[in-house]
Every structure is written in C-alpha cells, then in structure tokens.
Amino acid sequence: MNISQLHQKFLQSSGIATDSRNITDNCIFFALKGAHFNGNIFAAEALKKGAMYAVVDEAEFAGADNTILVEDVLRSLQDLALYHRNHCKAKVIALTGSNGKTTTKELIHAVLAKKYRTIATKGNLNNHIGVPLTLLSIKNDTEMAIVEMGANHRGEIAFLCSLARPDYGYITNFGKAHLEGFGGVAGVIEGKSELYAFLIKNGKHIFFNADDPIQHERIGHYHAKSGYSSGQDTFFRVRLLEASPFVKMECLGVTINTMLVGSYNYNNCAAAALLGNYFGLTGTEIKGALESYRPENNRSQLLEKNGYHILLDAYNANPSSMKAALENFELMPGSPKTVFLGDMFELGESARNEHSQIAKLAAEKGFDTVYLIGENFSGVETPLKTFSNFGEFETYLREHKPRPGSILIKGSRGMALERILDSL
C-alpha cells in the first residue's frame, strides 16, 4: 500500500492511536515499537476494540483483513504525517528552544485562537512521534497549527522540520539543556538553530527575540523576520512593567496583567504578543488572551495549601531554568522561604559542576531552608541539606515539615517533585 492510499484510509478514520489502551471507534492503530514493548503484539486487541485498521511491520501479526503490513511502522507514521501536512491548508508555526517551549506554545495558541481555527501540540508531544501526531490532528478547516519541537541532540530539529515543513518559526532561547546529547552549550545553539536554518533555506518567516544577540547572529541579514524588543524602536515594542509575582507588561497601548509568575515568563508572553500582532490581532484581543491563560501541569503554578504559598515548577529543569527560578523566588514576597530542588537530568560530564553551581547559588540567596534531592545534588560539597533519593527525603519531611510560608519546588520531570505536595 502506498502513502496516498494510506492517507485515504486515514481521512476516512476517526484519527490515530499508538496505544491499544486508547482505541476509539474507527481509528487507525499504529503498532509502534520501543526498547521494552512491541506494538505488533497488540494489533489484534486494537481491532477487537474498534480500530478500523492496524498498521504492523511483522508479517505474523498481519493475518486479519484490516491489518496493513508495512516495512517500518514509525517511518510509515512519519511519512503519513508529511503527506497530510503537504495536503492541508493550515499554516504551520514551529517552536523550539531550551526553556519555555510548552508555555510559549500554549500562549501563542491562546492568542491566535481569538481569530483563527487553531490547533497545537498536546502537552509536550514534541518528538519524532509526537510531531507526526500533531500534524495528523490538523483538520480540513484548521487555519493555524502550532507545532512544538523538542530535541536532545543535533540533527533532530532538522528532521522534525523535514516532516512539519513550517511556514513560520520561533526559538524561545538557548540554554543549558540536554548538554549530554548536544555536547555543550555550543551544540545546543547549533541544534536549536536548525529551525532558523530550515526557514531561511526555504524562504519562510522567522519570529525572534530582538534583544537576544545569539538570535541576531543566527538570523543575520535575512529579510523575512519579525522581532520583539523592550527597547529597540525598529521592532515590535513590548515592555515588562513588573513581575512580583505575576508578569505585567505593556504593548500596543494596553497593559496586560498575566497570571504567569516570574520575569522569565515575560519573553514567553512577549513572543505570543508578537505573533498576535503579526497575524492581525488587536492589543485588546491579545490582552484578553494572555490575561485569561492559567498555567497548569506543574509549570509555574501558584498553589495554596495548609498555610503554604507554593510555586510549583516541577515539570522540568536545567541549569538555565533553575537559575531563573531561584532568582525569581528571591524577589517574590513572603517568608519564611523554603526551597526544594531536585536533580537536573541529561547533563553528561557537566552534571557535577552544574549541580554544584546551582547548590552554591541556592546557598547564597539567603533562603530560610534549602533541600537538595537526588543522586547528583547529594554528591556536591555544600552546607545545604541533601538527600540521595526522594524516598529518603520523604521520610525526613514527614518529621520535619517546614513552617508555613513561601515554597519553591523545582526539578527535572524524572524527579516528580510534585509528590512533595502530598507530604505538606
């Protein structure tokens, strides 16, 4: 079966499923493989649950009439996504960066949805599987598709661009994330810049932070670009008014009071305002969208619990975002201040030094109490209290609850530090 025929079957289906536990009637099940699972085994189950077809790549599972045997299921999913992308009318906006991708994506979605029929990456499904699934969620009437792209090594963004073929793109920033795979900050810059390289090569439009010298360098004198700036009149002007704790900013003659904590969220909001302005939204429409947005999923969430004012930012962490979170928390009102920090992952040979630097910074900030949790943090020399794993820390916390006050919880996704809430 060629890709055109598969696409016709897709158009007749209710959508795509890659997990046999999430089958919907008349969907197409793609039997993906992983290091510890083989989706082919679940093809028959998916069909019994109501899937219209099951796409498999092992002949022994292709006995039923409504199975489709291909050479490689993942490649077929990616090829189908590219084919669909090339046959839909929606404009594709690609988004990558070291920090703030998902929040920025949600903000841009909130803004553009005021005027356009818009879809966006769900959650953080931003890899070689997630991007195809996002592309395949584009409907015939979709006008804007916001596609988040994640990467932990060079070449990955270039590959995702080859599938999504974006019309527009934005890079949030270049930070100390996935240093192990990228081989250092220089590798991060090269890897993330693959998005701008694709856009330049194909004559597409770039959005950028005009106050970021690295982005200026990467874009050069390319003509099709729009930037935002806090001080340069030649670009879209956005001004941060305050962030204590919520971002308050000004653009297009309106003052925008967001529910996003920390000055590090200013750039995320500014980017959404830039795109809104470019695509014809008024200042009032942009204001309404940004002010109505509420963070969730452990991203810069402000919570109240048993006398604690909690800033929960436990979705992910790297040295850049960790530093920003500590600096922001220092400026926030309230006392006493207690900080819970969890290990940062995928730092490779830089892990010990980066954890040591964050521990030093946390100690210098003068917080009332700081707890460092995880194997990496427990290996650094620091006067702060350290725990080698979450279980050890949880046992300690049961008997040593912090005094009511302000709390910051920050760590990599694998640390799942939101579990601390259960112990408070």
N, C-alpha and C positions, 0 to 999 in steps of 0.2 A: 504494500500500500504506500503510495507516495504522499508527500506532505499536504498536497492540495486536497486529496481525498480524506485524509485525517482531519483537515480543517473543516471540511463539510460536515463530518460527523460531530466535530466539536460544536459547530454552530447549531446543530440540532439537539445538543445535550443541555443539561442544566448547569454545567460547569465541570471543574476539575477537582478530583480528590487524590491525595497521595497517601492517605492513612485510611485503612479499611475500617477504622472505628468511626470515621466521619463521612460515611457514604450517604449521599442524598439520592432520591429517585432520579434516574436518567442521567446521572453524572458519568464521566469517564474516569476510571481508576488507572492511575499510572503507577506501576509496581516498581517503585524506586528501590535501590539497594544502598546499604550503608555498611559500616565496619562491623556492625553487630546485628544486622537484620537483612532479610531478603523479601522484598515486597511481592515477588512472584508467588510465594507460598500462600499469600492471602488473596490472590486473584479470584479464586472460586468463591470465597466468602464474600468478597465485594459484589460479585454478580448476584449472589443469593440475596444480598441486602438491597438490591435495586439498581445497581450500576448498569448503565446501558452497554458499556464496553469496558474491558480490562486490557490495558496495554502491557505486554510482558516481553521479556527478552530471553526466556529459556523455553525451548520447544516443549518440554514435558508438561508445562502449565498452559499450553495453547490449544488444548483439545476442544474446548467449547466453541460454538459458532460465533459467539460475541467476544472472543478474545482476539487481540491484534498483536501478532508477533513482529517485533522489530529487532534490529541489531543491538540497540542500546536505548533503554527507556529514558534515561536522563537526557541524552542527546536528542531524542525524539521530542521530549517536552520542551527543550530549548528551541529546537527547530520550529515547532508549532507556534511557540510564543513569538518568534521573529516573523514568521509568515503572517500571523494575526496582526502584529504591530504594523507590518507593511500594508495591510489591507483595511486599517481603521483610520478614521478621520481625526482622532484626538491628537492634540499637541502634547508631546512628551517632555516633561521637565525632570531632569535628572539631578540628584542631590547626593553629595558625599562630603566627607570631612572627618576629622579626628574626634570632635566633640559636638554635641548638639544636633546631630543629623535628624533624629526622630522628632525632637521637639520642633525644630525648624520646619520639617515636613508637615507636621500637624498644624502649625501656624499658617503656613502657605495654603494648605488645604482649606482651613477655616476662612481665610481671606478670599481666595478665588471662588469658593463655593457661594459667595454672596452674589456672584454674577454669572458663573458658568456651571455646567454639569460636570462635576469634578470627582475623580476617584484618586486614591492614594494608597501606597503600600500599607498593608495592615500590620500593626505592631512594628517589629523590626525584621520582617521577612525580606532581607536585603541582599541575599547571597545568590549563588548560581542556581538555586532552586526557587527562592523567594521572588527574585526579579521576574522570571518567566511566569510565575503565578500571578503577579501583579499585572503584567502585560495581558494575560489571558482574562483578567477581570474587566478589561475595557469593553464597554458595550457600544452598540452602534450609535447611540446618542451622546456618548461621552465626548466632552469638548476639551478637557484638560486631564492629563494623567501625571501624577507626581510620583516619581519612582526613586525610592531611596536605595543607594548602593553602598554596601559595606565591603571592606577588604582588609585582609591581614598580610598580604604580600603583593609585590609588584606584578603587574600584568592582569590582575583581577578586575580592576575598574575598566581597563581597556576591553576585556572580554565582555563585561556586562554592558558596556556601551555598544558593542557589536550586536547585542541582542535587542537592546531598547532603542538604539539609534535616536538619541534625544534631539529635540529641536532647540532646547534651552538647557542650561546647566548652572549650578551654583555649588561652590565648595565652602563649607562653613569656616574651616580653619585647618591649620597644620599643627598637630600637637604630638605629644609623646604617647602614642597609642600603637599597640601591636608592634613594638620595636623588635621583637624576636623575629617576626616574619619579614618585616621591611628592612631589617639590618641597620636600624638607627633612624634619626630624625630626617637625614638627607633622603633616605629611602622612602619615608612617609611622604615627603614633599613630592618626590618623583611619582610615587604610586597614585596619590590623590590627584595630581596634576594630569593624569591620563584622561580625566574627564574634559579638562580645558583643551588638551591636545586634540581630542576627537572633535570637539566643537569647532576649533579653529580649522582643522583639516577639511571639515565638511561645510564650512561657511555658516555655521549656526550661531545662535546668540548666547553670550556669556553674561551672567549676573555675578557681581563680585563686591567685596568689601574694599572700597577705595582707600581706606585707612590702613590696609594691610600691605606692607611693602613686598612681601613674598608673592601675593596675588598679582600685584602690579608687574613684578618681574616675570611671572609665568605668562601673563597675557601679552605683555609687550605693547606694540602699537596696533594690535588687532582692532579692527574698526567696529565690529558688531558686538558692542558691550554696553552694559548699564551698571553703574556702581552707586553705592550709597556712602555717605560720609557725614561725620559730625562737624566738619569744619571747612571742607572744600566746596566752594560755590558751584564749581563746574559739574558736580554730581548731585544726585538726589539727597537733599539735606534731611537728616534725622538727628535729633539732639536728645541725649539722655539727661533727664532732669534730676532723677534720684532713683535709688534702689534700696530703700530702707523700710521694710524688706522688699517691697514689690517694685518692679520696673515701671517707672513713669517716664514717658518720652513725648517728644513733640515732632510733628511733621505735617506738611500740607496745611498748616494753620490750625491744627487741632491738637489738644493734649490727650494722650492716651494713658489711662491707668490700668495696667495689666494685673493679673493675679499670678505672675511669674516672679519667683524670688531670685534676687541676685543680679549684680551688674553683668555677669557672664551671659545672662539671658537677653541682654539688650541687643546684641548682634543678631540673635535668632528672630527677635521681633522686627528689627530694622530690615532684615532680608525679606520678611513677609510683606512689610510695607512697601519696599522697593518693587517687588513683583506685582503687588496690588496696583500700584501707581502705573507701572508699565502696561498692565493689561486693562487700564481704563477705569479702575475703581476710584471713587471719591475719598477724600480724607475721612468723611463721616462713616462711609462703609467700612473702611479699614479699621477705624476706631472701634466700631461695633463688633467686628470680628475678633480683634485682639482682646478686647475687654471681656468678651463672653467666653474666651478659651479658659479651660481649667486643666492644669496638669494632673496626670494620673500615672499609674503603673510604676510607682516608686521613683518618679522623676521630679525632683524639686517640689515635693508635696509638703504642704504645711498641715500638720495634724495636731489635734488637742487630745490628750489622754491622761487622766488621773493627775492633773496638775502639771503635766509636761507639755511644753510647746516644742513640737518635734519637726525638724526639717529632714524629711526622708528623701535621700538622694542615692538610693542603693541599687539603681538599675544597672549602673556600670561605673567604672573608674579607671583612670590612668593618671600619670603624674601631672599632666596639664589640668585636667578637670579637678583632681584632688587639691591642687594648689589654689585654684579659683574658689573652690568650695570653702576651704579654710579661711581664705582672705575675706570672703563674703560673710561667713558666720561671725568672724571677729567684729564686723561692723554692725551686725544686727543687734537690736536692743534685747534686753533681758539678762537675768542672772539667777542663779549660777549657770555657767555654761559647761555642758558635758559633751565630749566628742567620742564617738565610736567609729574607728576606721578599720576597714577590712583590707586584706591583700589585694594588690593590683596584679592582674594576670598578663601573660604573653609579653613579658619584658625581656626575656632571654638573659644574656650576660649582663644587662643593665639592671636587673631586678634588685640586687643587693644595694647598689648605690642609690637607685631611685627611691627605694623604701627607706633607706637611711636619711635621704634628703627630706622626705615628707615627714618622718618622725622628728627630725630636727626642727622643721618649720612649725609643726604642731606644738612642740615644747616651747618654742619661742613666743607663741601667740598669747600666752598667759591665760589660757582657758583654765577653768577650775579643776577639771578632770579630763584626762585623755586616755582611752583604752585602745590598744593596737591588737588586732585579731588576725591570726593566720601564720602560716609557716614562715613566710618572708619577713613579716614585721617582727616576729619573735626572734629572728636571727640577727637583728641590728642592735648596736650598742646605744641605749637610750635610758634616760631616767624614768620614762613613762612605763605604765603597767602594760605588759604584753602577755598574750595567750597564744599557744601554738595552734589551737583549733577552736571552732565555735563551741563544741561540747564543753571544753574546759572553761571557756568564758561564760557560757550559760550557767554552769554550776556556780561560778563565782557571783554572777549577777543576782541569782536567787537570794543570796545572803547579803548583798551589798548594793542595794538599789540606790541610784543617785537621788539627791534631793530634788524636789520639784523645781523646774526651771526650764531653760532652753537646751535642746539636744540636737546635735547633728549626727546623722547616720549616713556613712558613705563607704562604698566598697564595690568591688567587681561583682558582676552578676553571679559568678560561681560561689561567692561567699553568702549570698542570700541573707544579707543582714536585716532585711525586714522582719526576720524571725525575732529580733530583739523586742519588737512591739508586744509580743506575747508575754514577755517577761517583765514588762512595765505595768 
